[in-house]
Amino acid sequence: MIFDRVKPLDAILATAEKKSLHRSLGAFQLTMLGIGAIIGTGIFVLTAEAAQKAGPGMMLSFVIAGFVCAVAALCYSELASMVPVSGSAYTYTYAVMGEMLAWMVGWALVLEYAVAAGAVSVGWSGYFVGLLDSVLGIKIPLALTAGPSAGGIINLPAMLIALLVTALLVIGTTESARVNAVLVLIKVAALTLFVALAGPGGQVGKFGAFAPLGFAGISAAAASIFFAYVGFDAVSTAAEETQNPQRNMPIGLIGSLAICTVFYMLVAGGVIGTVGAQPLLTPEGMGIAPGSAELTAACNAIGNNAVVCSKEALAWTMREIGWEKIGDLIGLAAGLALPSVILMMMYGQTRIFFVMSRDGLLPEKLSTVHPKFKTPHIITIITGVFVAMFAAFFPVGALADISNSGTLFAFAMVSIAVMVLRPTDPSRVRPFRTPAVNIVAPISILGCLYLFFSLSGYTLLLFVGWAALGLVVYYAYSRKASHVGRGHIEVHEDDPDAPPTSVPPIN
């Protein structure tokens, strides 16, 4: 049965109180965490990915992707303020639609967070290698800066940055948030400088042939550039470590998304207005896969004289319009700041696994909290190793698209959950209510489905395969080990010292 084993919200809150994380984050830190997760490879690198598919029409692609995220954020805010515990979409689905669908959401979030962290690590590597070449004249061999599909052997810089961020996350949440805030300020300053210099030099003529591939190209670009917005929902995974979450969670979610959307539109306009953005086409009329051997060959043929060929799109743009030193500064800023995105993605992944372990769906040893650092160190280290492997051997565009498939699935499930919970639990206090929920939530669901099916067929097949593997793991281990299935459901009691209430096992 699909909708069996629903874990009551009161039981979820009681479990969180018994085995919780330290609450140390305020509204400003949450907003910074959101900006840190959102502004990253999507805008610093994948601007080129959108240009390949949509040309100047990528401006509209940003609008489409941003709109879908905005309506999803409104749904997230209601649930995050109601259920201020770690787990994000996984926890909300467990409370509304049952254990199996919750497991599938948690399994899909591995694609969103862990794979996304790998993608950002690869994006950081491109800036780091470009900066070494431009400033110091140090050329690292392709064999050590790209995975096998891009003509190399291993992306060593990407792997190392993933492991470094893992170590930082093990040390502690507060320390990670402080480092993140500094990195966010560097990142915002770099984008502000880019807009200030690129904006005034823009030419209207560069926006000609707005959609060379038609709306199909714009849709495909929106599905890819959606990755540029992914991250705001990672704020919700920090609910259990947030002070006054009923107030601060909606501020962090919606505030970070709004700030980033403004930056994205300005930056995209600056790129198009200065160097243009025409797609690089294959004979079939579609964009060449980023990081592929075909793209490498095409870029070599035209002498890398196209933004679509650049692994450091914004720094390359600055150099092209005569601001070579500024380009180097932006490359340096990206090199310093992109790790904040890796940090937030890995943070979100470890907190999802933490809660799934606490529920018994993963081995409970994984939810062990370090006695000194107060962080789930075991699952953090395991996640870090897998992220490092993704970063070492896969190209950024492929990782981004795979990540988007898991994200869109999770967003749709949250939107369904907020609609279902309104009539089934109408008396529960909702510090933030999604406005016009019967309109906003369906729009969010349809928008997610639209972008999901705009992804490549290869990406969709990978998602189906990943989902099938998830079902095998669930029925082979998780369903049997589940606390809810074994009747270990914790609820609030009049006596706060009373032991958890047990109910008969659910078959």
C-alpha positions in Angstrom: 0.0 0.0 0.0 1.3 3.5 -0.9 -0.4 5.6 1.7 0.2 3.4 4.8 2.4 4.0 7.8 1.7 7.7 8.1 3.7 9.2 11.0 1.6 11.7 13.0 3.0 15.3 13.2 2.9 15.1 17.0 5.1 11.9 16.9 7.5 13.6 14.5 7.8 16.6 16.9 8.2 14.4 19.9 11.0 12.4 18.2 12.8 15.6 17.3 12.6 16.8 20.9 14.1 13.6 22.3 17.0 13.4 19.9 17.5 16.9 18.6 20.3 19.1 17.3 21.4 22.4 18.9 19.3 25.4 17.9 21.8 28.1 17.0 20.6 29.7 13.7 18.7 33.0 13.4 16.9 34.6 10.4 20.0 36.3 9.1 22.0 33.1 9.2 19.2 31.2 7.5 18.9 33.8 4.7 22.7 33.6 4.3 22.6 29.8 4.2 19.9 30.1 1.5 21.8 32.6 -0.6 24.9 30.5 0.0 23.1 27.4 -1.4 21.4 29.2 -4.3 24.0 31.5 -5.8 26.7 29.3 -7.1 27.5 27.1 -10.0 24.0 27.8 -11.5 24.9 31.4 -12.2 28.7 31.3 -12.3 29.0 28.3 -14.6 25.6 27.1 -15.9 24.8 30.4 -17.6 26.7 28.8 -20.4 24.5 25.7 -20.2 21.4 27.9 -20.7 23.0 29.8 -23.6 23.7 26.5 -25.4 20.0 25.7 -25.4 18.1 29.0 -25.5 20.4 31.8 -26.7 19.2 35.1 -25.4 16.0 33.3 -24.5 17.7 32.2 -21.4 16.4 35.3 -19.8 12.9 33.8 -20.1 14.3 30.5 -18.9 15.4 32.2 -15.6 11.9 33.6 -15.2 10.2 30.2 -15.7 12.5 28.4 -13.3 12.4 31.2 -10.8 8.6 31.2 -10.9 8.3 27.5 -10.2 10.7 27.9 -7.3 8.7 30.8 -5.9 5.4 29.0 -5.7 7.2 25.9 -4.3 8.8 28.2 -1.7 5.4 29.3 -0.5 4.4 25.7 0.1 7.7 24.9 1.8 7.2 27.9 4.1 3.9 26.7 5.5 5.2 23.2 6.3 8.6 24.4 7.6 6.9 26.8 10.1 4.5 24.1 11.2 7.0 21.3 11.5 10.3 22.9 12.6 12.4 19.7 12.4 15.1 18.4 10.1 14.1 16.4 7.1 12.5 18.9 4.7 10.3 17.3 2.1 11.0 13.8 3.5 9.5 14.7 6.9 6.5 16.5 5.4 5.7 13.6 3.1 6.0 11.1 6.0 3.4 13.1 8.0 0.9 13.3 5.1 1.3 10.6 2.6 3.0 7.7 4.4 6.3 6.0 4.8 6.9 4.6 1.3 6.4 7.9 -0.5 8.5 9.6 2.2 11.3 7.1 1.6 11.1 7.8 -2.1 11.3 11.5 -1.5 14.3 11.0 0.8 15.9 8.8 -1.8 15.3 11.5 -4.5 16.8 14.1 -2.2 20.1 12.2 -2.5 20.0 13.3 -6.1 19.3 16.9 -5.2 21.8 17.4 -2.5 24.7 14.9 -2.9 24.8 15.0 -6.7 24.3 18.8 -6.6 27.3 19.2 -4.3 29.3 17.2 -6.7 28.2 19.4 -9.6 29.2 22.6 -7.7 32.5 21.0 -6.8 33.2 20.5 -10.6 32.1 24.1 -11.2 34.5 25.4 -8.6 37.3 23.3 -10.2 36.8 25.1 -13.5 37.2 28.5 -11.8 40.1 27.4 -9.7 42.0 25.9 -12.8 41.2 29.0 -14.9 42.5 31.3 -12.1 45.7 29.4 -11.8 46.3 29.7 -15.5 45.3 33.4 -15.9 47.1 34.8 -12.8 50.0 32.4 -12.1 50.4 30.8 -15.5 50.1 27.4 -13.9 48.5 24.9 -16.3 47.1 21.7 -14.7 46.9 18.8 -17.1 43.4 17.9 -18.4 43.9 14.4 -17.1 43.7 15.9 -13.5 40.9 18.4 -14.0 38.2 16.5 -15.8 36.4 13.1 -15.6 36.6 10.4 -18.2 33.6 11.7 -20.2 35.3 15.1 -20.7 38.6 13.7 -21.9 40.4 13.4 -18.5 41.0 10.8 -15.9 40.0 12.5 -12.6 38.9 15.9 -11.5 41.3 16.2 -8.6 40.5 19.8 -7.5 36.8 19.0 -7.4 37.4 16.0 -5.2 39.7 17.8 -2.8 37.3 20.7 -2.2 34.4 18.3 -1.5 36.6 16.6 1.2 37.6 19.9 2.7 34.0 21.0 3.1 33.2 17.7 4.7 35.8 18.3 7.3 34.3 21.8 8.0 30.8 20.3 8.4 32.1 17.8 10.9 33.5 20.6 13.1 30.1 22.2 13.6 27.0 23.9 12.3 27.6 27.3 13.9 31.2 27.4 12.7 30.0 26.4 9.2 27.3 29.1 9.2 29.9 31.7 10.1 32.2 30.7 7.3 29.3 30.6 4.9 28.2 34.1 5.8 31.7 35.4 4.9 31.7 33.5 1.6 28.2 34.7 0.7 29.3 38.4 1.1 32.3 37.7 -1.2 29.9 36.1 -3.7 27.4 38.9 -3.7 30.1 41.5 -4.0 31.5 39.7 -7.1 28.1 39.6 -8.8 27.4 43.2 -7.9 30.8 44.2 -9.5 29.9 42.2 -12.6 26.5 43.8 -13.0 28.0 47.3 -12.5 30.6 46.8 -15.2 28.7 44.7 -17.7 25.4 46.4 -17.5 26.3 49.9 -18.9 28.2 48.3 -21.8 25.3 46.2 -23.0 24.0 46.4 -26.6 20.4 45.8 -27.5 21.5 44.2 -30.7 22.9 41.3 -28.7 19.4 40.2 -27.8 18.5 39.6 -31.5 17.2 36.1 -32.5 15.8 35.8 -29.0 14.9 32.1 -29.2 16.9 30.4 -32.0 15.6 27.0 -31.0 12.0 28.1 -30.2 10.2 27.6 -27.0 11.5 24.0 -26.8 15.0 25.4 -26.3 13.8 27.9 -23.7 12.1 25.0 -21.8 15.1 22.8 -22.0 17.3 25.7 -20.7 14.8 26.3 -17.9 15.0 22.7 -16.8 18.8 22.9 -16.7 19.0 26.4 -15.2 16.6 25.3 -12.5 19.7 24.1 -10.8 20.6 27.8 -10.3 17.7 28.1 -7.9 18.0 24.8 -6.1 19.1 25.4 -2.6 16.5 27.5 -1.0 14.7 24.4 0.2 17.9 23.4 1.9 17.1 26.1 4.5 14.2 23.9 5.6 16.6 21.1 6.6 18.0 23.5 9.2 14.7 23.9 11.0 15.7 21.8 13.9 18.8 24.0 14.5 16.9 27.3 14.2 15.9 29.7 16.9 12.2 30.6 16.7 11.7 28.6 13.5 8.0 29.6 13.1 9.2 33.1 12.3 12.7 32.6 10.9 12.0 29.7 8.5 9.7 31.6 6.1 12.1 34.6 6.2 15.0 32.4 5.3 13.2 30.6 2.5 11.4 33.4 0.7 14.1 36.1 1.5 17.0 34.1 0.0 15.0 33.2 -3.1 13.9 36.8 -3.7 17.4 38.2 -3.4 18.9 35.6 -5.7 16.3 36.1 -8.4 17.1 39.8 -8.7 20.8 39.0 -9.1 20.2 36.3 -11.7 18.2 38.6 -14.0 20.8 41.3 -13.8 23.7 39.0 -14.4 22.0 37.2 -17.3 21.2 40.5 -18.9 24.8 41.6 -18.4 26.2 38.5 -20.1 23.8 38.7 -23.1 24.2 42.4 -23.6 28.0 42.3 -23.7 29.1 39.0 -25.4 25.7 37.7 -26.6 24.4 34.2 -26.0 23.9 32.1 -29.1 23.4 28.3 -28.8 26.1 25.9 -29.9 24.1 23.4 -32.0 24.4 19.8 -32.9 23.1 18.5 -36.3 19.9 17.5 -34.5 19.4 21.1 -33.5 19.8 20.6 -29.7 22.5 22.0 -27.4 25.6 19.9 -27.0 25.9 18.2 -23.7 28.1 20.3 -21.3 31.3 18.6 -20.4 31.1 16.2 -23.3 33.7 15.3 -25.8 31.5 16.9 -28.5 31.6 20.3 -26.7 35.4 20.1 -26.2 35.9 19.4 -30.0 33.5 22.3 -31.0 35.2 24.7 -28.6 38.6 23.8 -30.0 37.4 24.3 -33.5 36.3 27.9 -32.8 39.2 28.7 -30.5 37.1 28.9 -27.3 35.8 32.2 -28.6 32.3 31.6 -27.1 30.9 31.9 -23.7 29.2 28.5 -24.1 32.6 26.9 -24.1 33.9 28.5 -20.9 34.0 26.7 -17.6 34.2 30.1 -15.9 31.5 32.0 -17.8 31.4 35.3 -15.8 35.1 35.7 -15.5 35.5 34.9 -19.2 32.9 37.6 -20.0 34.8 40.2 -18.1 38.0 39.4 -19.9 36.3 39.5 -23.2 35.1 43.1 -22.7 38.4 44.4 -21.6 38.3 43.9 -17.8 40.9 41.2 -17.6 41.9 42.0 -14.0 38.3 42.2 -12.9 37.7 38.9 -14.6 40.5 37.5 -12.5 38.9 39.0 -9.4 35.6 37.4 -10.2 37.3 34.1 -10.8 39.0 34.5 -7.4 35.6 35.4 -5.7 34.0 32.3 -7.3 36.9 30.2 -6.2 36.4 31.4 -2.6 32.7 31.5 -2.6 31.5 28.4 -4.5 32.5 26.2 -1.5 29.6 27.8 0.4 27.2 26.1 -2.0 28.9 22.8 -1.6 28.7 23.3 2.2 25.0 23.9 2.1 24.2 21.1 -0.2 26.1 18.6 1.8 24.6 20.1 5.0 21.1 19.4 3.6 22.0 15.9 2.6 23.4 14.9 6.0 20.3 16.3 7.8 18.0 14.3 5.5 20.0 11.1 6.3 20.1 12.1 10.0 16.3 12.1 10.2 15.8 9.0 8.1 18.2 7.2 10.4 16.4 8.5 13.4 13.2 7.0 12.0 14.9 3.6 11.5 14.7 3.7 7.7 18.5 3.8 7.7 20.8 2.2 10.3 20.4 4.1 13.5 24.2 4.4 14.0 24.2 7.0 11.3 22.3 9.5 13.5 24.9 9.4 16.2 25.8 13.0 17.2 29.5 13.7 17.9 30.0 14.4 21.7 32.2 17.4 21.1 31.1 18.9 17.8 27.4 18.1 18.2 27.1 17.2 14.6 26.0 13.9 12.9 29.6 13.1 12.0 29.3 9.6 10.7 26.8 10.3 8.0 28.6 13.6 7.2 31.8 11.7 6.4 30.0 9.0 4.4 28.2 11.7 2.4 31.4 13.6 1.8 33.2 10.6 0.4 30.3 9.9 -2.1 30.2 13.6 -3.1 34.0 13.6 -3.7 33.5 10.6 -6.0 30.7 12.3 -8.0 32.9 15.4 -8.4 36.0 13.4 -9.4 34.4 11.5 -12.3 31.3 13.2 -13.7 30.8 16.5 -15.7 29.0 19.5 -14.2 26.1 19.6 -16.6 25.2 15.9 -16.3 25.3 16.1 -12.5 23.1 19.3 -12.5 20.4 17.7 -14.7 20.3 14.5 -12.6 20.1 16.7 -9.4 17.2 18.7 -10.9 15.2 15.5 -11.5 15.3 14.6 -7.8 14.6 18.2 -6.7 11.5 18.6 -8.9 10.1 15.3 -7.6 10.5 16.5 -4.0 9.1 20.0 -4.7 6.0 18.4 -6.2 5.5 16.1 -3.2 5.7 19.1 -0.8 3.1 21.0 -2.8 0.8 18.0 -2.7 1.4 17.6 1.1 0.4 21.2 1.9 -2.9 20.8 0.0 -3.7 17.5 1.7 -2.9 18.7 5.2 -5.2 21.7 5.1 -8.5 19.6 5.2 -7.0 16.6 7.1 -5.5 18.7 10.0 -7.3 22.1 9.8 -7.0 22.9 13.5 -3.1 22.8 13.6 -1.5 26.1 14.2 0.1 27.5 11.0 2.4 30.4 11.7 2.7 30.9 8.0 -0.1 30.0 5.6 0.5 29.6 1.8 -1.7 32.2 0.2 -4.4 30.9 -2.2 -3.2 27.4 -1.5 -5.7 25.8 -3.9 -4.2 27.9 -6.7 -0.5 28.2 -5.7 0.1 24.5 -4.9 -1.4 23.1 -8.2 0.6 25.7 -10.1 3.7 24.5 -8.3 2.9 20.8 -9.1 2.3 21.5 -12.8 5.4 23.7 -13.0 7.5 20.9 -11.5 6.1 18.3 -13.9 6.7 20.7 -16.9 10.3 21.2 -16.0 10.8 17.5 -15.1 9.7 16.3 -18.5 11.8 19.1 -20.2 14.9 17.3 -19.0 16.7 14.9 -21.4 15.4 11.4 -21.9 18.7 10.1 -20.6 18.3 12.0 -17.3 14.7 10.8 -16.9 15.9 7.2 -17.4 18.5 7.7 -14.7 15.9 9.0 -12.3 13.6 6.0 -13.0 16.6 3.6 -12.4 17.5 5.4 -9.2 13.8 5.2 -8.0 13.7 1.5 -8.8 16.9 1.0 -6.7 15.3 2.9 -3.9 12.3 0.6 -3.8 14.5 -2.4 -3.6 16.4 -0.9 -0.6 13.1 0.1 1.0 11.5 -3.4 0.8 14.8 -5.2 1.5 15.7 -3.3 4.7 13.9 0.0 5.5 10.4 -1.3 5.8 11.4 -4.0 8.2 13.6 -1.7 10.4 11.2 1.3 10.4 10.2 2.5 13.9 6.7 3.2 12.7 6.4 -0.3 11.3 7.6 -1.8 14.6 5.1 0.3 16.6 7.7 2.7 18.1 5.8 5.9 17.7 6.7 8.7 20.1 3.9 11.2 21.1 3.6 14.0 23.6 2.4 13.0 27.1 1.0 15.1 29.9 4.1 14.0 31.9 7.2 15.2 30.0 9.2 12.5 31.7 6.9 9.7 30.6 8.4 7.1 28.2 7.4 7.1 24.5 4.0 5.6 23.7 4.2 2.4 21.7 1.4 1.2 19.4 1.0 -2.2 17.7 3.3 -2.8 14.8 2.1 -1.7 11.4 2.4 -4.4 8.8 
